[in-house]
Amino acid sequence: MTTMSSVNIGRKPSVITLTDSAIAKVTDLLAQEGNDALALRVAVRPGGCSGYSYEMFFDSELSDDDVVTNQGAVKVVVDPASAELLKGASLEYTDGLQGAGFNISNPNATRTCGCGSSFS
């Protein structure tokens, strides 16, 4: 069973929730980077075959208007424009016979492409 939990920093609500498997994988990846100042930034950018595409990367530069939450040992950062499109979404990591990778389940997406990396 996969559970999800987050702790808000400040008054901003959590935008995207990481599953336990995603928290574990991101924690591993952050440890490999060896930089305690890094956060996982999740963003939505125009583009992709369905209109928007997801971006995830480690970032050490935060803006005052970013939505920041701690989920397990992971600091998750989302810019305000992306927050509107990601509200209620979850990030999961799977590692199985069909391949390994991150997947975002977004209740705001009305249409997704076949590759799963873009939506509208």
Secondary structure, 3 states (H helix, E strand, C coil): CCCECCEECCCCCCCEEEEHHHHHHHHHHHHHHCCCCCEEEEEEEECCCCCEEEEEEEECCCCCCCEEEEECCEEEEECHHHHHHHCCEEEEEEEECCEEEEEEECCCCCCECCCCCEEC
